[in-house]
C-alpha cells in the first residue's frame, strides 16, 4: 500500500504567506522594525528551498559518488563560513581548522551511519547521505561554534592563570587543560540535552517529515534515534578536533599564549 | 671583579606585533646570585622586559643568553622552571594551600623534582610568616598578602636559579605590602638566588645594593 501524501500547490503556499503578513502587521503595530528582515527572510526561504529542491532532484538523478561528496564538502564549507561570520575573533585564523575538523568528523560519522548503521547500498546513495549529512552539519555546527567561542574567550579571560602555570613549568597542554575541558563540555551539552528532551518536549523535524510523508512512526523513530546518536558523535569528534587544532594555533613554539587582550588591538 | 653572568641581553629590541618598538638595542648583564632592580615610570615597559627573561615575551631582534646559552636552546617549560616569574597580581589554583603548592609537581617537566612532604610544607609556611594557616585551608580565603607569599613559596619549591618579581607589592594594601616586602628582602639576602625585581618606586630596596637598570624611552641603562 502506497501511503497517500497530500500535495501542497502554489495557491496553498501563497495562502501560507498569511502568517508572514500577520507577523509583519504585528511588527508594524508595535514598531519592532522587523518588516524588512521578515520580507528578506521569506524570499530567502522560498528561493533557497526551491533551489535546494531542484538541486537535490538533479543530484538524485545523476546518482554519482563524487558529486555527492562534492556537494557535501560544499555544505561543510558554507557551515564553516557561517561560523566565521558568527565568531568575532580577529587574532586567530580559525576558518581552515574549523573546515578541516568539520570535514573529517562529518564525513566519518555520515559514512558510518549510512554505510554501517542504516546499511544503505552504496553508502553514498544521495537520498540518504545528503539529508542525513546535512542534519549533522546543521546541528553540530552550532556545537563547534559554541566550543570555539568558549575556548578562545576562556583563554583570553584566564590569561593570568595560563601564564601562572606556564611560569611554573607547565607546557601549553597542561596550562590550557581546564579551558579545553570547559569548551568540550559547552559544545557537547546541547546535544546531550536534546537527547533528554527528544520525543517529550519536542518532536524532531526529520521524524515529523517522515510521518507526514506517510512513514510508519516506528520506523521514523528509529531513524530519529540514529540521527540523535549521530549528532552526539559528530559534535564530540568535531568539537574535539577543532579545539585541539585551535589550541595549537593560539600557543606558539615557546608555549606562549599568543592571544592578546582585545583592548590592545587598534 | 670577574663575576659569572647568569643572564645576558645582547642588542635586544622588542615591539608588540607590527607596532612601534618598545625597546631598541638593549644590552644588559645580570651577575649570578645578584639582586637586580629594574626601574622606570609606569608604561615604560619594565614588566615586558622582565617577561622576556623567561620567554613570556620574545624579542623582535637580538639575543638573550642564560648561563652562556641562547634562551632558544632550552625547552621553554624547563627554562621557566629555572627562571621563575612571579606575577604582579597573585594568581592561584582553585583549591587548598596544599593543592597550590603541590600542583606544579604534577607537570610533566617537573616530575624529576622531589615532592615536598607535609613537614617541609609546614616549615616553609612558617618561614614566610604564615604559621597560623592550615595546608587544608582554601587558597581563595587568603588575604592578598598571604596569596602573594603563597605564590613565592610555590615558586621556590621548584628550586629555581633566577627569581623574577614583577612589582610584588603593588597590588596589595599597605599592611600586606609591608609583610611581603620584608619577606622579599629576606629572600634577596638569604636565598642565594639571582633576583630580578621590577619596581616603579625609586626608593625601594636601595639599601640592598642592587644592580639597577633604568628603563626610559625605549632604552635601558645600567646605573651601577
Boltz contact constraints between the chains, C-beta under 6 A:
constraints:
  - contact:
      token1: [A, 160]
      token2: [B, 91]
      max_distance: 6.0
  - contact:
      token1: [A, 161]
      token2: [B, 91]
      max_distance: 6.0
  - contact:
      token1: [A, 164]
      token2: [B, 91]
      max_distance: 6.0
  - contact:
      token1: [A, 167]
      token2: [B, 80]
      max_distance: 6.0
  - contact:
      token1: [A, 167]
      token2: [B, 85]
      max_distance: 6.0
  - contact:
      token1: [A, 168]
      token2: [B, 104]
      max_distance: 6.0
  - contact:
      token1: [A, 169]
      token2: [B, 77]
      max_distance: 6.0
  - contact:
      token1: [A, 169]
      token2: [B, 80]
      max_distance: 6.0
  - contact:
      token1: [A, 169]
      token2: [B, 81]
      max_distance: 6.0
  - contact:
      token1: [A, 169]
      token2: [B, 107]
      max_distance: 6.0
  - contact:
      token1: [A, 169]
      token2: [B, 109]
      max_distance: 6.0
  - contact:
      token1: [A, 169]
      token2: [B, 110]
      max_distance: 6.0
  - contact:
      token1: [A, 170]
      token2: [B, 107]
      max_distance: 6.0
  - contact:
      token1: [A, 171]
      token2: [B, 77]
      max_distance: 6.0
  - contact:
      token1: [A, 174]
      token2: [B, 107]
      max_distance: 6.0
  - contact:
      token1: [A, 254]
      token2: [B, 55]
      max_distance: 6.0
  - contact:
      token1: [A, 254]
      token2: [B, 76]
      max_distance: 6.0
  - contact:
      token1: [A, 255]
      token2: [B, 76]
      max_distance: 6.0
